Each structure stands twice: as C-alpha cells, then as structure tokens.
Amino acid sequence: MPAHRSPSFLSLQEAVGAAPTLALLRERAEASQRCLALVRPLMPAGLRQQVAPGPWGDGEWCLLVGNAAAAAKLRQLLPAMREVLLENGAQVSAIRIKVQVPGR
C-alpha cells in the first residue's frame, strides 16, 4: 500500500519564480506600476484615479483610462511624462493611451 504524501503547495511567489514566463509577466507588471508612480504626480488630482497601468515591454508602455476626455488630457501630458521617466532611468521610448471601456 503506497504511503500517503501530503500535497505540496506553492505560494504564488514561488510559482511565479518557478515559471520563467510568469516571472517575466510579473516583472513587466511591476515596471508598469513603477512608471505610473513616477508620472502620477504630473496628473491633475481628479484624473489620477482614472488611470491604470497597462502593458509594458520592449520600450513601450500603455496607460489605460476610462473615457476619451481623460485620454485627451493625458495626451497633453505625454512630453512631461516622457521626461520624468527618462530622468528616472525608465527605458520607455513610447507611451500609448488606451480607452478601456468597462465590461469589455
């Protein structure tokens, strides 16, 4: 009769660390969050909560917003955002802004 082995569970961090694809995804998500933290002070207070970090990779970063008005205001801030990112060593060559409709 085989001995019963207790199941081996990995924490989320251990699972991500063991899978290179997940580790890369985590690194990109963290980089996107760091970039947003750098540029958020440039945004008007009412806009800050409407912006979420989007995909980051290959020098391109995406910001997600809930409506076209927020996207238009962010586009006006792009030069200042690029400058802050470059000053802080972020390797971002392009910033895209996407309107993300809830429920889609």
Backbone hydrogen bonds, N-H to C=O, Kabsch-Sander energy under -0.5 kcal/mol:
donor,donor_aa,acceptor,acceptor_aa,energy
9,F,7,P,-0.6
15,A,11,S,-2.5
16,V,12,L,-2.6
17,G,13,Q,-2.4
18,A,14,E,-1.6
19,A,15,A,-0.9
19,A,16,V,-0.7
23,A,19,A,-2.5
24,L,20,P,-2.3
25,L,21,T,-2.0
26,R,22,L,-2.6
27,E,23,A,-2.4
28,R,24,L,-2.4
29,A,25,L,-2.3
30,E,26,R,-2.5
31,A,27,E,-2.3
32,S,28,R,-2.3
33,Q,29,A,-2.1
34,R,30,E,-2.4
35,C,31,A,-2.3
36,L,32,S,-2.2
37,A,33,Q,-2.2
38,L,34,R,-1.6
39,V,35,C,-1.9
40,R,36,L,-2.3
42,L,39,V,-1.9
43,M,39,V,-0.5
43,M,40,R,-1.6
47,L,44,P,-1.7
48,R,44,P,-1.4
49,Q,45,A,-0.6
50,Q,47,L,-1.6
51,V,48,R,-1.0
52,A,64,L,-2.7
54,G,62,C,-2.4
57,G,60,E,-2.4
60,E,57,G,-2.1
61,W,94,A,-2.4
62,C,55,P,-2.0
63,L,96,R,-2.7
64,L,52,A,-2.9
65,V,98,K,-2.7
66,G,50,Q,-0.6
71,A,67,N,-1.7
72,A,68,A,-2.4
73,K,69,A,-2.0
74,L,70,A,-2.3
75,R,71,A,-2.2
76,Q,72,A,-1.3
77,L,73,K,-0.9
77,L,74,L,-0.8
78,L,74,L,-0.6
78,L,75,R,-0.8
81,M,77,L,-2.5
82,R,78,L,-2.8
83,E,79,P,-2.0
84,V,80,A,-2.2
85,L,81,M,-2.4
86,L,82,R,-2.6
87,E,83,E,-2.5
88,N,84,V,-1.3
89,G,86,L,-1.6
90,A,85,L,-2.6
92,V,90,A,-1.7
93,S,59,G,-3.0
93,S,91,Q,-0.6
94,A,59,G,-1.7
96,R,61,W,-3.1
98,K,63,L,-2.9
100,Q,65,V,-3.9
100,Q,98,K,-0.6
101,V,99,V,-0.7
104,R,101,V,-1.6
